[in-house]
Amino acid sequence: MRPYWVKTPRWLPKLFPKELVWSMPIEEQPAVYLTFDDGPHPEATTFVLDQLKQHNARATFFCIGKNVQAHPHLYRRILEEGHATGNHTQNHLNGWKCDNYSYLNNIFLASKHIEKRIFRPPYGRIKMSQAKRLSKGRQPWKIYMWDVLSGDFDVQLSPEACLAHVIDHIEPGSIVVFHDSQKALPRLMYALPAVLEFCKQNNWALKALP
């Protein structure tokens, strides 16, 4: 597993185009923004939705197009329960390894099944030229990154450490990344309920990304 930042360094967003959103403004009522990448997945997404419902929380699901096609009932449930959905490409492509035409075409292919024009690049890897192409034009895309990475995708990480990653770094305005995937499930099932309770204790609203 390659090393990764749990808390995005403050200097990093300055290296990227302003079109990339890394955190949200702090509002009068403090809020945090939980996000879930790579679904929908029958077990993981169902677990997440059940947990969010128990806490009356809203979140954002960055979905892979092929998974939406495979599990349309779960995608409908995400929307019916008041959550936001975003595009995570059709096939979970790494933008650094793709030419612009292939990458953008894969995003547009996923947009046939995911209508919202918000996007998160898989692995967080997108070329500046790709980001600028998405954010320009008559129907610009909003590109969301994050400032807290739970590490639930890391099979070498204990569930307790995954929880600590979030609890130790989350703050009002944070965009937090979890994954509703099979690989992440052991850590997700331990960390998510505790994170939701932690936010409740701090009186932080749990909102979907605009």
C-alpha positions in Angstrom: 0.0 0.0 0.0 1.4 3.4 -1.0 1.6 6.0 1.8 -1.3 8.5 1.8 -2.2 11.6 3.7 -5.0 11.2 6.2 -5.4 14.9 6.6 -4.9 16.9 3.3 -2.0 19.4 3.9 -3.2 23.0 3.7 -0.6 23.7 0.9 -1.8 20.9 -1.4 -5.0 22.5 -2.8 -3.0 25.6 -3.7 -1.1 23.5 -6.3 -4.3 22.5 -8.1 -6.9 24.5 -10.1 -9.4 26.5 -8.1 -12.1 24.2 -9.7 -11.2 21.5 -7.2 -13.1 21.7 -3.9 -11.2 20.2 -0.9 -13.4 21.4 2.0 -16.5 23.4 2.6 -17.0 26.8 4.3 -17.8 26.8 8.0 -21.5 27.7 8.4 -23.3 29.2 11.4 -24.3 25.7 12.3 -21.1 23.6 11.9 -21.5 20.8 9.4 -19.4 18.0 8.0 -19.8 16.2 4.7 -19.4 12.4 4.7 -18.8 10.9 1.2 -18.8 7.3 0.0 -16.9 6.2 -3.1 -17.1 3.2 -5.5 -20.7 1.9 -4.9 -23.3 1.0 -5.1 -22.5 -2.3 -3.5 -25.3 -4.6 -2.1 -23.9 -5.1 1.4 -21.8 -2.0 1.9 -24.2 0.5 0.5 -27.1 -1.0 2.4 -25.2 -0.8 5.6 -24.3 2.8 5.0 -27.8 3.8 4.2 -29.2 2.1 7.3 -26.7 3.9 9.5 -27.4 7.3 7.9 -31.1 6.7 8.4 -30.7 6.0 12.1 -28.9 9.3 12.6 -31.1 11.3 10.2 -27.9 12.2 8.3 -27.3 13.1 4.7 -24.3 12.2 2.7 -22.9 12.1 -0.9 -22.3 8.9 -2.9 -19.7 9.1 -5.7 -20.9 6.1 -7.8 -19.2 4.1 -10.5 -21.4 3.9 -13.6 -21.1 0.2 -14.0 -22.1 -0.4 -10.4 -25.2 1.8 -10.9 -26.1 -0.3 -13.9 -25.7 -3.5 -11.8 -27.6 -2.3 -8.8 -30.2 0.3 -9.9 -32.5 -0.4 -6.9 -29.7 0.7 -4.5 -29.0 3.8 -6.6 -32.7 4.7 -6.4 -32.7 4.2 -2.7 -29.8 6.6 -2.3 -31.8 9.3 -4.0 -35.1 8.5 -2.4 -33.6 8.8 1.1 -32.4 12.3 0.4 -28.7 11.8 -0.4 -26.7 13.3 -3.2 -25.0 11.3 -5.9 -21.9 12.1 -7.9 -20.0 10.7 -10.9 -16.9 8.5 -10.2 -16.3 7.5 -13.8 -17.9 4.4 -15.5 -15.0 2.1 -14.8 -13.0 3.7 -11.9 -10.3 5.1 -14.2 -7.1 6.7 -13.0 -6.9 10.1 -14.8 -3.1 10.2 -14.6 -3.0 7.1 -16.8 -5.5 8.1 -19.4 -5.5 10.5 -22.3 -8.0 13.3 -21.9 -10.4 11.9 -24.6 -10.7 8.5 -23.0 -11.0 9.8 -19.5 -13.7 12.4 -20.3 -15.6 9.9 -22.4 -15.7 7.5 -19.5 -17.1 10.2 -17.3 -19.8 11.1 -19.9 -20.6 7.4 -20.2 -21.3 7.2 -16.5 -23.4 10.4 -16.7 -26.0 8.4 -18.6 -26.8 6.7 -15.3 -25.7 9.4 -12.8 -27.4 12.7 -13.7 -25.8 15.1 -11.2 -22.9 17.1 -12.6 -20.6 16.6 -9.6 -17.5 14.5 -9.8 -14.7 12.9 -7.8 -11.7 11.4 -9.6 -10.9 7.8 -8.6 -7.7 7.7 -6.5 -7.9 11.5 -6.4 -5.9 11.5 -9.6 -6.9 13.9 -12.3 -4.8 16.0 -14.7 -5.1 19.7 -14.6 -6.2 19.7 -18.3 -9.0 17.2 -17.5 -10.2 19.2 -14.5 -10.3 22.4 -16.6 -12.2 20.7 -19.4 -14.8 19.5 -16.9 -15.2 22.8 -15.1 -15.6 24.9 -18.2 -18.5 25.2 -20.7 -22.2 25.8 -20.5 -22.8 23.0 -18.1 -19.7 23.0 -15.8 -19.0 20.1 -13.4 -18.2 20.6 -9.7 -15.1 18.5 -8.7 -14.9 17.5 -5.1 -11.8 16.2 -3.4 -11.5 15.9 0.4 -9.6 16.9 3.5 -10.0 13.7 5.6 -9.2 10.2 4.2 -10.5 7.5 6.4 -8.2 4.8 4.9 -11.0 2.2 5.0 -9.6 0.9 1.7 -6.3 0.0 3.3 -6.5 -3.7 4.2 -3.4 -3.4 6.4 -5.2 -0.8 8.6 -7.1 -1.9 11.7 -10.7 -0.8 12.2 -9.7 1.1 15.3 -7.0 3.0 13.3 -9.5 3.8 10.6 -11.8 5.3 13.2 -8.9 7.3 14.7 -8.0 8.7 11.3 -11.4 10.3 11.1 -12.0 11.3 14.7 -8.5 12.8 15.1 -8.8 15.0 12.0 -12.5 15.8 11.2 -13.6 19.4 11.9 -16.5 21.6 10.7 -16.3 22.0 6.9 -14.5 18.7 6.4 -15.2 16.5 3.4 -14.5 12.9 4.6 -14.0 9.9 2.3 -15.3 6.5 3.1 -15.9 3.7 0.5 -19.0 1.6 0.2 -17.1 -1.4 -1.2 -16.4 -5.0 -0.3 -12.7 -4.2 0.5 -13.6 -1.4 2.8 -16.4 -3.1 4.6 -14.6 -4.5 7.7 -13.2 -1.0 8.6 -16.4 0.8 7.5 -18.7 -1.2 9.7 -16.6 -0.4 12.7 -15.8 3.3 12.0 -18.9 4.7 10.5 -21.3 4.3 13.5 -18.8 5.8 15.8 -18.1 8.7 13.5 -21.8 9.4 13.2 -22.2 9.4 17.0 -19.1 11.6 17.4 -20.6 14.2 15.0 -23.9 14.0 16.9 -22.1 14.6 20.2 -20.4 17.7 18.8 -23.7 19.0 17.4 -22.3 19.0 13.8 -24.9 18.7 11.0 -24.3 15.9 8.5 -25.0 17.2 5.1 -24.7 16.2 1.4 -22.5 18.2 -0.8 -24.2 20.9 -2.9 
